[in-house]
Amino acid sequence: MRSKLFVPGTRPELFAKALGSAADGICLDLEDAVSEPRKDEARDTVRQLLLQGGEATASGKTLIVRVNAMDTPHFAHDVAATVQPGVHLINLPKPESPAHVRAAVEAIERAEQANGVRTPVGLLLNIESPAALRTASQLALAHPRVVGLQLGLGDLFEPLGIARREPAAIQQAMFAVRMAAGEAGIYAYDCAFADIRDAEGFRAEAMLSRNLGFLGKTCIHPSQIAIANEVFRPTDEEIAHACKVVEAARDADANGVGAYVVDGKMIDIPFVIRARAIVASARSLGLLPG
């Protein structure tokens, strides 16, 4: 999921366009993009889209619903309405403890049973408060349903008076989230970039998160999708080198060799793990034969 496009739940006229876009994932938003008086409307609109199934399912995209936080009166209703067949992930904002995560999973399980959902729905947790950043690894390990951590720099920085585009702060927050996700064996996902006009700023932040091992970046406008897809696509050079490493690893395993050289670089298990991930990504994008 190199790119994930946010779509407000109150904008059904955008649903078809988003589903037909080049984004790898679509996040139907019931939280920040929806004003308080329109929460019920947004929930019902998204539910109708999901119940129709066809267009959303046929898109082949990762389908995500961002529900409202657990300390709001909307959370339980959001989950009950939108955990439907075809939904892959619930994006949970502002989890503050492992108990929060487990309670969210219980709500999702109840909705799955009520709505006839047979494929378990995963959790993408937003890391957007000091407490969540400090305990990110505990949140990530709270339940097997957690598949990723998503950084939320606006919510994290603005209340603390930290400049949203301060490079040192961004890098530290990204690194902390990536390490927490790595400890749990799940992915880290990058946040939104609010200045739609600043394509180069979006690209630079996406490159930073890619270099820190993030899976992809959130988009709030269709113009950002192509940049995210390009940045998070393995380069031809990376793919070629990874293929060589994977092939060399097979030969080394067959011959009982622990470390070896590929393209002048010493290779052992950590490099093989990364190479296999690059090859798998390239195959999923149709850049290599299956």
Secondary structure, 3 states (H helix, E strand, C coil): CCEEEEEECCCHHHHHHHHCCCCCEEEEECCCCCCHHHHHHHHHHHHHHHHHCHHHHHCCCEEEEECCCCCCCCHHHHHHHHCCCCCCEEEECCCCCHHHHHHHHHHHHHHHHHHCCCCCCEEEEEECCHHHHHCHHHHHCCCCCEEEEEECHHHHHHHHCCCCCCHHHHHHHHHHHHHHHHHHCCEEEECCCCCCCCHHHHHHHHHHHHHCCCCCEEECCHHHHHHHHHHCCCCHHHHHHHHHHHHHHHHHHHHCCCCEEECCEEECHHHHHHHHHHHHHHHHCCCCCC
